[in-house]
């Protein structure tokens, strides 16, 4: 791919594939420059990918917790509270 320019409004790089002559806009995380160390690129990409998976899981977890039904759950009585305290 041959890069032409950086688009600050969309924060992406625009370029043209040399084989298909198709234009495409890519974020910085998916581009490795000739002067860049490939190992650092892979580390950066791996970290971003893992953080995205973690953030997605956290969003789902918080969504489930916030939307969990509470009105049908009976409150625990004193006997259950004492039993829990005894086990801890």
LINNORWO-V122255 format. One record per helix or strand of 3 or more residues. SS is the DSSP state (~ for helix, > for strand). FROM is the first residue (numbers start at 1). TO is the last residue. If there is no record, write none. Layout:
BEGIN
ss:SS from:FROM to:TO
ss:SS from:FROM to:TO
END
This chain:
BEGIN
ss:> from:2 to:7
ss:> from:12 to:16
ss:> from:23 to:26
ss:~ from:28 to:30
ss:~ from:38 to:66
ss:~ from:78 to:87
END
